[in-house]
Amino acid sequence: MKHIDPFGFILLMFAHIGWGRPVEINPNNFTSNKSRGTCEAIVSVAGPLMNFFIAILFTVISFFLAEFATDFVMYSKIGQILYIFITVTISINIGLGVFNLIPLPPLDGEKIFRNILPSKVRYWLDSNYQTLYWVFMILWIFGFLGVIVSPVINFVSNLIYSGVGWIFSLFV
């Protein structure tokens, strides 16, 4: 509940554009011998990785249902609702995982990729953070991000489906 932004949530419900409050981290709590930037990148990549993990897990579940519970899925309302829930969960998590890897502020991708860039580029990014934020908002609001991100989402979806299908075929 701490991470729900009231305005972002209302817009999500009515305009299908929304956001949450950023998760606060205290870099002083990093105990690794890695640099602060590396630790921040590791924290930032956790969200998209979890999205991909959930998508893979639910893809495995959908393969199990298709193989072992076909009649349940095909002929019962509960099975149909469950299958729709599973496919929507897969789609949403792949979409969120890919979307959050876009290297523009305020997304996780910016925090991940900035730490592998030369210091001059990081300085430029810091100096132009607000401008890049507005570039992101304009691209998002006018739908240009969908044009850019949709092929990546389709690629990742096909990769997950094919990978899970190949592994599943080894055991079934």
C-alpha atoms as one frame of an Amber mdcrd trajectory, in Angstrom:
protein
   0.000   0.000   0.000   2.953   2.338   0.613   3.824   2.242  -3.072   0.392
   3.120  -4.457   0.347   6.644  -5.799  -3.302   7.796  -5.520  -3.235   9.929
  -8.688  -1.309   7.288 -10.652  -3.776   4.616  -9.496  -6.836   6.679 -10.487
  -5.333   7.338 -13.916  -4.552   3.645 -14.272  -8.198   2.762 -13.625  -9.677
   5.351 -15.978  -7.019   6.271 -18.557  -4.971   3.039 -18.498  -1.857   5.087
 -17.801  -0.569   4.933 -14.251   2.378   4.632 -11.935   3.321   3.855  -8.387
   5.528   5.575  -5.889   9.174   4.662  -6.330  10.631   2.181  -3.894  13.027
   4.011  -1.616  16.381   2.365  -1.096  19.175   3.423   1.209  22.511   2.917
  -0.571  24.223   3.006   2.831  22.701  -0.431   3.481  24.683  -2.041   0.659
  27.247  -4.310   2.279  28.787  -5.696  -0.897  32.312  -4.851  -1.957  30.840
  -3.755  -5.306  30.448  -0.085  -6.198  27.323   1.796  -5.167  26.316   2.079
  -8.835  26.630  -1.664  -9.349  24.520  -2.318  -6.259  21.865   0.136  -7.470
  21.842  -1.608 -10.868  21.371  -4.986  -9.160  18.443  -3.613  -7.142  16.934
  -2.070 -10.286  17.184  -5.258 -12.341  15.346  -7.241  -9.638  11.905  -5.960
 -10.681  12.130  -6.799 -14.401  13.746 -10.154 -13.595  10.855 -10.969 -11.272
   8.410 -10.022 -14.042  10.155 -12.444 -16.424  10.265 -15.148 -13.740   6.509
 -14.810 -13.144   5.871 -14.940 -16.911   7.964 -18.111 -17.219   6.270 -19.705
 -14.202   2.787 -19.005 -15.559   3.827 -20.216 -19.013   4.863 -23.512 -17.398
   1.484 -23.651 -15.634  -0.309 -23.016 -18.948   1.633 -25.872 -20.584   0.681
 -28.189 -17.717  -2.967 -27.206 -18.029  -2.894 -27.718 -21.802  -1.289 -31.144
 -21.393  -3.012 -32.539 -18.317  -6.242 -30.578 -17.868  -7.438 -29.850 -21.386
 -11.034 -30.855 -20.658 -11.094 -28.727 -17.499  -9.838 -25.678 -19.405 -11.994
 -26.215 -22.475 -15.307 -27.218 -20.926 -15.599 -25.507 -17.549 -16.154 -21.831
 -16.821 -13.653 -21.929 -13.965 -11.062 -23.519 -16.247 -11.640 -20.891 -18.922
 -11.403 -18.067 -16.400  -8.252 -19.598 -14.947  -6.681 -19.890 -18.396  -7.544
 -16.266 -19.212  -6.054 -15.180 -15.874  -2.871 -17.118 -16.652  -2.475 -15.697
 -20.161  -3.152 -12.137 -18.980  -0.620 -12.591 -16.160   1.971 -13.766 -18.677
   1.299 -10.829 -21.006   1.308  -8.202 -18.275   4.543  -9.454 -16.737   6.386
  -9.646 -20.049   5.126  -6.182 -20.929   6.177  -4.740 -17.568   9.553  -6.478
 -17.668  10.388  -5.126 -21.119   8.879  -1.691 -20.439  10.858  -1.228 -17.225
  14.108  -1.989 -19.076  13.734   1.089 -21.299  16.827   3.183 -20.532  14.951
   6.432 -19.830  14.111   7.967 -16.460  12.179   7.173 -14.316  12.325   3.505
 -15.368  14.633   0.832 -13.973  16.425   0.540 -17.305  17.958   3.969 -16.809
  19.338   2.958 -13.422  20.662  -0.319 -14.812  22.316   0.932 -17.975  23.714
   4.187 -16.604  26.105   2.203 -14.450  27.800   0.597 -17.441  28.272   3.903
 -19.247  31.383   6.114 -19.123  31.363   8.828 -16.467  30.981  11.634 -19.052
  27.781  10.050 -20.328  26.497   9.588 -16.762  27.219  13.270 -16.079  25.270
  14.186 -19.218  22.374  11.950 -18.110  22.358  13.573 -14.656  22.426  17.052
 -16.219  19.543  16.215 -18.554  17.460  14.003 -16.237  14.360  16.255 -16.347
  14.526  16.617 -20.127  14.875  12.865 -20.594  11.965  12.348 -18.190   9.779
  14.586 -20.350  10.987  12.847 -23.517   9.856   9.573 -21.930   6.461  11.049
 -20.977   5.881  12.419 -24.486   6.893   9.115 -26.093   4.588   7.278 -23.682
   1.554   9.564 -23.934   1.615   9.741 -27.733   2.092   5.988 -28.131   5.574
   5.986 -29.660   6.893   3.703 -26.928   4.396   1.048 -27.983   5.789   1.089
 -31.503   9.313   0.712 -30.145   8.564  -1.789 -27.373   5.948  -4.046 -29.021
   8.442  -5.946 -31.220  10.633  -6.552 -28.160   7.633  -7.778 -26.161   6.689
 -10.124 -29.018  10.275 -11.396 -29.229  10.458 -12.041 -25.471   7.011 -13.689
 -25.504   8.053 -16.011 -28.318  11.358 -16.727 -26.591   9.670 -17.660 -23.314
   6.956 -19.712 -25.004   9.457 -21.530 -27.220  11.900 -22.104 -24.377   9.278
 -23.444 -22.016   7.783 -25.520 -24.834  11.171 -27.044 -25.652  11.917 -27.863
 -21.988   8.387 -29.176 -21.514   8.780 -31.454 -24.545  11.832 -33.060 -22.933
   9.751 -34.292 -20.003   6.320 -34.965 -21.466
